[in-house]
Amino acid sequence: MLLKVAELSDIDDVLELHYKYQVDSIKEEDKKDGFVTTAFTKEQLTRLINKEQGLFIAKLGEQVVAYVMCASWKYWSAWPMFIHMKKDLPNLEYLGQTLSAENSYQYGPVCIDKSVRGKQVLERIFEYARVHMAKKYPILVTFINKINPRSYEAHTRKLGLEVIQEFEFNNNQYYELVYDTSKEVKI
Ligand SMILES: CC(C)(COP(=O)(O)OP(=O)(O)OC[C@H]1O[C@@H](n2cnc3c(N)ncnc32)[C@H](O)[C@@H]1OP(=O)(O)O)[C@@H](O)C(=O)NCCC(=O)NCCS
């Protein structure tokens, strides 16, 4: 499996994987194993690559089997959900620091193709992205919908993210989680 920072030529393959598991287009039977909420356009992924170098992918042969997106709060400010989370950063403390747009970034969405779930692809791509993002930020911040228990288990029990608070947005209930980016994931 090849892990890499995505290039513009990878965008179509990433969007193909994304549509398979995005809440508006996912097959009903796949929903129980998690889904991605945020929708993306080609332009938004182009900006993610060009401005943030924040799209990380895993390839098996020619197929993109996993992606993780990581970016500054400035990038995410195009989505109301992230504006809401960004505003609340000053009310949260982690590692003895008040969270801010300078000391934290937003991790996710993350998506692993069904064919490779449970095979440590998540651990490997998480660690790969962590090493890149740790150069700029000490703290990872993310959210998980409470109706996504698979993602919650994977990120808390297996990867070690910590719940910092719970919140409601647009009638959905979420966990907000944090992670110390200096912490290596043992694979
Ligand atoms: C969520 C996701 C990234 C996790 O990666 P993964 O490779 O499936 O994770 P793993 O299988 O290693 O870990 C999931 C764990 O949750 C457990 N699990 C699965 N379904 C569960 C459920 N309904 N309730 C509780 N635990 C569950 C699994 O048994 C596994 O634990 P184990 O390894 O101890 O058996 C992946 O499933 C995915 O991409 N799903 C679709 C998109 C998505 O939900 N993205 C995350 C949005 S926040």
The ligand as an SDF file (V2000), in Angstrom:
LIG
                    3D

 48 50  0  0  0  0  0  0  0  0999 V2000
  -14.9050    4.8800   10.4070 C   0  0  0  0  0  0  0  0  0  0  0  0
  -13.7310    4.2340    9.6920 C   0  0  0  0  0  0  0  0  0  0  0  0
  -12.7580    5.3020    9.2280 C   0  0  0  0  0  0  0  0  0  0  0  0
  -13.0250    3.2980   10.6620 C   0  0  0  0  0  0  0  0  0  0  0  0
  -11.9970    2.5860   10.0110 O   0  0  0  0  0  0  0  0  0  0  0  0
  -12.0140    0.9720   10.0790 P   0  0  0  0  0  0  0  0  0  0  0  0
  -10.8730    0.4210    9.3270 O   0  0  0  0  0  0  0  0  0  0  0  0
  -13.3740    0.5290    9.6850 O   0  0  0  0  0  0  0  0  0  0  0  0
  -11.8090    0.7890   11.6550 O   0  0  0  0  0  0  0  0  0  0  0  0
  -11.5100   -0.5610   12.4230 P   0  0  0  0  0  0  0  0  0  0  0  0
  -12.2860   -1.6850   11.7970 O   0  0  0  0  0  0  0  0  0  0  0  0
  -10.0430   -0.7200   12.5670 O   0  0  0  0  0  0  0  0  0  0  0  0
  -12.0830   -0.2030   13.8530 O   0  0  0  0  0  0  0  0  0  0  0  0
  -13.4400   -0.1090   14.1010 C   0  0  0  0  0  0  0  0  0  0  0  0
  -13.7570   -0.8030   15.4080 C   0  0  0  0  0  0  0  0  0  0  0  0
  -15.1340   -0.5480   15.7630 O   0  0  0  0  0  0  0  0  0  0  0  0
  -15.8010   -1.7660   15.9620 C   0  0  0  0  0  0  0  0  0  0  0  0
  -17.1660   -1.5620   15.4940 N   0  0  0  0  0  0  0  0  0  0  0  0
  -17.6770   -1.7330   14.2640 C   0  0  0  0  0  0  0  0  0  0  0  0
  -18.9890   -1.4250   14.2550 N   0  0  0  0  0  0  0  0  0  0  0  0
  -19.2960   -1.0360   15.5060 C   0  0  0  0  0  0  0  0  0  0  0  0
  -20.5000   -0.6070   16.1350 C   0  0  0  0  0  0  0  0  0  0  0  0
  -21.6360   -0.5080   15.4440 N   0  0  0  0  0  0  0  0  0  0  0  0
  -20.4590   -0.2980   17.4550 N   0  0  0  0  0  0  0  0  0  0  0  0
  -19.3070   -0.3910   18.1700 C   0  0  0  0  0  0  0  0  0  0  0  0
  -18.1330   -0.8060   17.6080 N   0  0  0  0  0  0  0  0  0  0  0  0
  -18.1370   -1.1140   16.3010 C   0  0  0  0  0  0  0  0  0  0  0  0
  -15.0480   -2.7900   15.1400 C   0  0  0  0  0  0  0  0  0  0  0  0
  -15.2660   -4.1010   15.6480 O   0  0  0  0  0  0  0  0  0  0  0  0
  -13.6170   -2.3190   15.3300 C   0  0  0  0  0  0  0  0  0  0  0  0
  -13.0630   -2.7320   16.5640 O   0  0  0  0  0  0  0  0  0  0  0  0
  -12.0650   -4.0230   16.6620 P   0  0  0  0  0  0  0  0  0  0  0  0
  -10.9640   -3.8050   15.6830 O   0  0  0  0  0  0  0  0  0  0  0  0
  -11.6160   -4.0200   18.0930 O   0  0  0  0  0  0  0  0  0  0  0  0
  -12.9120   -5.2010   16.2990 O   0  0  0  0  0  0  0  0  0  0  0  0
  -14.2400    3.4210    8.4370 C   0  0  0  0  0  0  0  0  0  0  0  0
  -15.1070    2.3930    8.8690 O   0  0  0  0  0  0  0  0  0  0  0  0
  -14.9360    4.2790    7.4100 C   0  0  0  0  0  0  0  0  0  0  0  0
  -14.2970    4.8870    6.5810 O   0  0  0  0  0  0  0  0  0  0  0  0
  -16.3020    4.3440    7.4450 N   0  0  0  0  0  0  0  0  0  0  0  0
  -17.0590    5.1280    6.4870 C   0  0  0  0  0  0  0  0  0  0  0  0
  -16.7950    6.6290    6.5830 C   0  0  0  0  0  0  0  0  0  0  0  0
  -16.7770    7.1420    8.0060 C   0  0  0  0  0  0  0  0  0  0  0  0
  -17.5970    6.7840    8.8500 O   0  0  0  0  0  0  0  0  0  0  0  0
  -15.8240    8.0390    8.2890 N   0  0  0  0  0  0  0  0  0  0  0  0
  -15.6490    8.6480    9.5940 C   0  0  0  0  0  0  0  0  0  0  0  0
  -16.4680    9.8740    9.7220 C   0  0  0  0  0  0  0  0  0  0  0  0
  -16.1330   10.6500   11.2890 S   0  0  0  0  0  0  0  0  0  0  0  0
  1  2  1  0
  2  3  1  0
  2  4  1  0
  2 36  1  0
  4  5  1  0
  5  6  1  0
  6  7  2  0
  6  8  1  0
  6  9  1  0
  9 10  1  0
 10 11  2  0
 10 12  1  0
 10 13  1  0
 13 14  1  0
 14 15  1  0
 15 16  1  0
 15 30  1  0
 16 17  1  0
 17 18  1  0
 17 28  1  0
 18 19  1  0
 18 27  1  0
 19 20  2  0
 20 21  1  0
 21 22  1  0
 21 27  2  0
 22 23  1  0
 22 24  2  0
 24 25  1  0
 25 26  2  0
 26 27  1  0
 28 29  1  0
 28 30  1  0
 30 31  1  0
 31 32  1  0
 32 33  2  0
 32 34  1  0
 32 35  1  0
 36 37  1  0
 36 38  1  0
 38 39  2  0
 38 40  1  0
 40 41  1  0
 41 42  1  0
 42 43  1  0
 43 44  2  0
 43 45  1  0
 45 46  1  0
 46 47  1  0
 47 48  1  0
M  END
$$$$
